Amino acid sequence: MLLPPLRYLRPETPEDAVAMLSDVDGSVVLAGGQTLMNMLKLDLAHPDALVDVHRIDALRGIEHDADGTLVVGAATTYAELARSPEVRRSHPAVAEMAAGLVDRQVRNRGTIGGNCCLNDPTSNYPPLMVALDARFRVLGRDGERRLPASEFFRGTLATAVGRGELLTTIEIPPMPQGSGVAHEHLQVGADSWAIARAVVRLDVADGVVADARAVLGAVYGSPLRLPEVERRLIGQRATPDLAEAADALQDVDVQTADDVHCSAAYRREMAEVQLRRAIRAAVERSVQ
Amino acid sequence: MTTNDTREITVTVDGRRETGVVSDRTLLVHWLRDALDKRGPKIGCDTGNCGACTVRWNGTLVKSCMVLAVQVDGDEIETAASLAEEDGTLSRLQQCFADHHALQCGYCTSGMLMTAADLLASGEEITEHSVRRALKGHVCRCTGYHNIVKAIRAAAGQEVPPPHGSEPREAEVR
């Protein structure tokens, strides 16, 4: 298929990229392109210029700060995350999610920053980033902003990254000792489109949940954090019975919609199933 | 907006230096097929799902319908044509595809071969499961995949059931 006419720009540094994104009308970031190319083909996006950031070294790579914070360049690919022994050790959920994304070719190109900046309701990483209290470093003409995940994801296909801005880095705090993170998905096929996702993190000390995150993905818009469920988890003993905390979902007005795969009612029900499973799996992982 | 932006690119394709003038919007698969007559990469779904256009870009497996030709300027691209010897002798992997009837219409085959070659070179453990998982980004509407999986496992040196219609092996006769 012929793409619409557009200009291709390849900046050398993040600052160059920001200058292009600010100065060139209708310019958008091209990262891995595994979604953007399809959006162009389907006439869903109409940029005049693509700013290709995939080769900017400063936007790639995996490091750990002195305090154990995982610092990931936004243009780091899924394949790089999946095969990193350091990520597998410090933040296994981040590596596992990358390893289970779409297919071999897409994992070689697709980036964690692209996944987050797209913020498609079915995107894999946004709910995990919320559950892990990730911080997003966004560069603009006037310098850098650092946003918590709760402020970064703004709605369907929307984030806090504004015009002329570039997500450069994602910081994921070290996992507390004894914490377990689990993500469960109902997908259309293996490693495929999600109908419902749930991510649960349990920070367990002396057998008791000291802190918890419960987040749904793929239901509607941005990742949906569930404070009611978290409240029921915190202070409880970390046993599989904790899955009952998912009952709290009954009282949450989970916005969702029908789509080609299922009805809204089915999606809501499946979200609850994934949440129960994720709680149980997080308990298992926490006590390992 | 400039609609007719073109630029010259130089790309090493299957070991040969190729130069061309492309529009910024030209997809890699179109340049390979239409300008260079490299017919290994096929256009199947054109939406990044079927894998028929799979090539290696600087040694990394990608779908060439999801990449712009300008993006690979200065780089190296390998298509399925790079798999055989110069004199046309098939690689072990290709021969296994032929022996195990791993293709019928052949449209998906060059993409399948690229991924199979990438998997075999990766050092990953080769099992029925790992092969099927590696083929996730490919669609074959003829074979039902079984023979493709067999061919790849055979290329890895694994014992697989012989193809239908072949001479029964000694072990089976006994």
Boltz contact constraints between the chains, C-beta under 6 A:
constraints:
  - contact:
      token1: [A, 1]
      token2: [B, 46]
      max_distance: 6.0
  - contact:
      token1: [A, 3]
      token2: [B, 25]
      max_distance: 6.0
  - contact:
      token1: [A, 5]
      token2: [B, 3]
      max_distance: 6.0
  - contact:
      token1: [A, 5]
      token2: [B, 25]
      max_distance: 6.0
  - contact:
      token1: [A, 6]
      token2: [B, 25]
      max_distance: 6.0
  - contact:
      token1: [A, 7]
      token2: [B, 2]
      max_distance: 6.0
  - contact:
      token1: [A, 7]
      token2: [B, 5]
      max_distance: 6.0
  - contact:
      token1: [A, 7]
      token2: [B, 24]
      max_distance: 6.0
  - contact:
      token1: [A, 8]
      token2: [B, 24]
      max_distance: 6.0
  - contact:
      token1: [A, 8]
      token2: [B, 70]
      max_distance: 6.0
  - contact:
      token1: [A, 33]
      token2: [B, 66]
      max_distance: 6.0
  - contact:
      token1: [A, 34]
      token2: [B, 66]
      max_distance: 6.0
  - contact:
      token1: [A, 37]
      token2: [B, 66]
      max_distance: 6.0
  - contact:
      token1: [A, 38]
      token2: [B, 47]
      max_distance: 6.0
  - contact:
      token1: [A, 48]
      token2: [B, 1]
      max_distance: 6.0
  - contact:
      token1: [A, 103]
      token2: [B, 136]
      max_distance: 6.0
  - contact:
      token1: [A, 103]
      token2: [B, 137]
      max_distance: 6.0
  - contact:
      token1: [A, 104]
      token2: [B, 61]
      max_distance: 6.0
  - contact:
      token1: [A, 104]
      token2: [B, 134]
      max_distance: 6.0
  - contact:
      token1: [A, 104]
      token2: [B, 137]
      max_distance: 6.0
  - contact:
      token1: [A, 105]
      token2: [B, 54]
      max_distance: 6.0
  - contact:
      token1: [A, 105]
      token2: [B, 61]
      max_distance: 6.0
  - contact:
      token1: [A, 105]
      token2: [B, 62]
      max_distance: 6.0
  - contact:
      token1: [A, 105]
      token2: [B, 63]
      max_distance: 6.0
  - contact:
      token1: [A, 105]
      token2: [B, 137]
      max_distance: 6.0
  - contact:
      token1: [A, 108]
      token2: [B, 60]
      max_distance: 6.0
  - contact:
      token1: [A, 108]
      token2: [B, 61]
      max_distance: 6.0
  - contact:
      token1: [A, 108]
      token2: [B, 62]
      max_distance: 6.0
  - contact:
      token1: [A, 109]
      token2: [B, 62]
      max_distance: 6.0
  - contact:
      token1: [A, 191]
      token2: [B, 136]
      max_distance: 6.0
